């Protein structure tokens, strides 16, 4: 029923750009905080960016601030992550997450998409 379908991952050179998309279905998207997480080899999963339900508030990990931008289009049930000035340390599996913060406290995860930054 609930689905978070990601796209846009791939191989990119250092300094390059990549845009990820996550299309949601099966729940009321506009009521959910949306986030991007990543997990690099041998490391714990970490929060990369988050955006509030109406898109009015955004938060970023210090490591990506100024380089990444999260956005959402509630009419399309889609959240995006624009990644610029990519570094090898950005290499990870990137996951889309939906969180309902106040009532159900539901959390939903996407399947993950591989981003590799290498020359």
N, C-alpha and C positions, 0 to 999 in steps of 0.2 A: 504493500500500500504506500508507505512512505518511501520516497526515493530522492536521493541527491546525486545527480549525474554530473560528473566533472569532465572537463575537456580543456585542452590547451597545453598540456605538458609536453616536454620534449627536450632535445639537446640544443644548447645555445652557448656561444662563446662568451668568455668574460667581458663585461662591459655591455653586453647585449640586453635585449628586452624580451619579455614573454608575457602573455596575458592568459590568465586562467578564468574559466567560467564554471559555474555550478548552477544547474537548473533543478529546482525543487518541485515536488508534487506530493499530494497526499496529506497535506496539513495547511493551516492558514498562514502562509508565508509572511504576510505583513505584520503578524503578531510576534515574530521570532527575531531575536538577535542572531546575526550570522557572523561566523568566524572562519578564518583560515588558520590551520595548524600545519606544522611540518615535523617530520621525523627523519633525521639524518642517520646514516649507519653508525651503530654503537651509541646513539644518544637517545635521550627521552624525547617524547613528543612535546613540542613547545608551541605556545600561542604566537602567531605571526601578526594577525590583525583582526579586529572586530568592528562591527558596525551595528548600531542600534536599529530597532524595528522600523523606524521612520527615516533612517539614514542621517539623523541630526547629530549623532555622536560617533566618533571613530577613535580607536586606540591602536597603537602599533608597538611591536617590540622595538627596543632601542636599536637592535642590530639592523633593522630594515627601515627605520624612520628616515624619511626624506628620499627613499628609493622606491618604496612600494606604496600603492594606493588601493584601498578597498572602496568599492562602491556597490550599490544595489539598484535594481529596477523592480519595484514591487508589482508593476503591471505585467512583467514578464517572469515573475517568480525566480529571478536570477540574481546571484551575487558574483562579483568579479574581483580579481586581484591583478592589478597591473604591476609588473615587476620590471624595474629599470636598473641600469648599472649593476647588472648581476655579477656576483662573485662566486668562485668555486665553493666557498662555504655555504652558499645558498642551496647547494645540491641536497635534495631530500625528496621524500614522498610528501606531497602536499594534500591535506585533507580539508574538505568543506564540512562545517558543523552548524547545525541549527539548534538554538536554545530558546525555550520559552521560560522566561525568568520569574514570573510572578504567580501563575496559577497552576498549571500542570507540571512545570519544571521538566518537561520533556527535553531530551537531548537526542539528536539524530546525527549520524555521521555518513559522509560519503565514502566511496571505495578507495580513494586516494589516487593521485596521478604523479608520475615520476617527473621531476625536474632535474636535469643534469647540466651543470655549468662547467665546461671544460674546453680547453684549447687543443 
